[in-house]
Amino acid sequence: MPAIPVLHSCTQEDSIRFKAAKWLVPSPHDVADAIIWAGHDLHMAADHLWIDDSTMTARLDRRFMHPAERVLIHRKVSAELHA
């Protein structure tokens, strides 16, 4: 799985960035598929989803993702790594 930045402080601005990123890319399946397609390169995955790097980082922000989304993305990407 690619290194996803872990941010510790939580601000309202971060929450809004996540909500905007999720609005642009609502499906965690699409996020995982893009990461797999890009060979785990988050810059290429973001480009594939037609978003910028900061939006991709916001979409993958673990502080705001639903636990089921985190598990789904992790499992799909990990399964592809071990296939």
Secondary structure, DSSP 4 states (H G I P E B T S, - for coil): -----------HHHHHHHHHHHHHS--HHHHHHHHHHTTT-HHHHHHHTT--HHHHHHHT-TTTS-HHHHHHHHHHHHHHHT-
